[in-house]
Amino acid sequence: QEPPLEESSGINAEYGEFREVCCRSRFILSHGQVAIFAISCLFFLASSDPTVYFREDFADQDGWTSRWVQSEHAGKEFGKLEISSGEFFHDEVKDAGLKTTENARFYGVSAALSTPVESTEGKTLVVQFSIKHEQKIDCGGGYLKLFPSSLEPKDLHGDAPYNIMFGPDICGPSARRVHVIFNYRGKNLLLKKEIRCKDDELTHLYTLIVRADNTYEVRIDNKKEQSGKLEEDWDFLEPKEIADPDAKQPENWDDNPFLDDPEATKPEDWEQPETIPDPDAKMPEDWDEDMDGEWEPPVIDNPDFKGEWRPKQIDNTNYQGEWEPEMIANPNYFEDEQLYIQKDIKYVGIDIWQVKAGSIFDNILITDDEDFARNLAKETFEASAAGEKEKKDAKDEDERKKREDERKAREAAEAEAEADDEQEDDIEDDESAFAEDAEVESSLNDAEAKAEEIKDEL
C-alpha cells in the first residue's frame, strides 16, 4: 500500500505532486521508481539544454569594448563604431546595437566565442543576428564572419581566412543579396541560389541553419526564405562524371543540320556587277582629255546587284546532332557525407566596407538549437518590430508634415515677393508718367519764356 504523502521525505517530498497525480490515476510507483524517474528527468533536461556558443545583445552599452577587439591592420582606415538605438526604436535600451558611424570606411571588429566550436559533428549550427540600415544604404556590407582560432583579432582584414560568411550585402539597385559562403578545403564557396535581402530602413533578422543531415535553411524575420541540400546548392564536390578528355569526334560524324539543295540552280540573270557607272553623270565642260585624260563617269551601287548566289538550304537527313564526348567517372570525385561539419570556430567578426554608414548590428547568436534561436527571435526581434515600425511611420509622418509646411511657407513667400514686385512696378510706372508730364510742362514754360524774350527785343 502506498504510504501517505506527508510521510514522504527526500526525493519523494520534492516530487510529491508528481506522485499524487500518479496515485489519483491509479498508477502506483514505489519510492525507488520515483527516484529513478526523477533522476532521468533531470538528466534529460540537462542533456537537452542548448549550447550557446556566443550571444551578444549590447545591453551593457559601452561594455562591448571589453569583449570586441578593434582591428589595427596596416593600410586600412577603419571607421568608428558606437552603441545606438537609431532614430526610431521600440525600446531605446533593448534595441541598442553596434552602429557604423563614418562614411567610406572599413569596419573590422571581432569577439571571441564564449564557448568555441570544436566540431559540429552530429549537431545543428545556427547563426542569427539583426541589422538595421536606417541610412538608406546604397552600397555596403551587413554580414558577419565566423573565424578559426588562427585569426589574430588585431590583424583582422578582408583576406583573413574564415569558416562562414553570412548576411546581407548591398551594392546598387540590382545587387542586393544575402551571402552564404562556406570555406571548404581552402576555397570560399558561394551559394548558387539567389536570396534577396531587405533594403528598407527597418530592423531585419537573418538566420542561417546548417543541419546534420546536410541540409540548410535561411530565414529572414523568422520566416523561411530558402532551403535545400548543401551538395546541390554549393560546389563542395567535384562532379561524379566528366567528359572523356581522350575522346575524339569520328571523322564521318555529320553535325550539319542543313545542306545545299542539290536541285537548286542559279538564275540566268543573277550575275550583276556590284557597281555601275552613274547614268546621269556628265563630263564637265572644262574637261580637257589631252590634259586630264579620258573622262570616266563616277560609279554608283548597282540596284540590280544580288550578291553571291547560294542554293537554298534543306534539312540534312543524315544529321546526327552535336557530337558530345562520352562521360566517364571523375577520378577526382569523392563522397563527403559530413559537408555540414564545421570545426574550429573561435571568433565572430564584422568585416565590412560601407560607403554610407548608419547600420546597427544587434542580437548576435550562435547556437546548436534552432528552436532556441527561433524562440529568442520572438522575444527580441518580433517583440520590437511592430513598435519600431510605428515609430518609423510616426517619424515619416512628422517629416512629411514638415516638408509640407516648408513648401507652403516657401510658396507663400514667393507669392508675397511676386506681389511686392508687381507693386513696385506700378509705382515705377506712375513715377515715370509724372516725370514725362513734368518734362512737357517744362518745355512749354521754356517756349513761353523764349517768346517773351523775342517780344522784348522787338
PyMOL commands that set and color helices and strands:
alter all, ss='L'
color gray80, all
select helices_A, chain A and resi 5-7+11-14+16-24+31-47+61-66+153-155+230-233+289-292+370-457
alter helices_A, ss='H'
color red, helices_A
select strands_A, chain A and resi 52-56+68-70+81-84+97-100+105-119+125-133+139-141+144-147+164-171+175-184+187-190+203-210+215-220+223-229+241-243+258-260+275-277+299-301+313-315+327-329+343-354+359-367
alter strands_A, ss='S'
color yellow, strands_A
deselect
rebuild
show_as cartoon
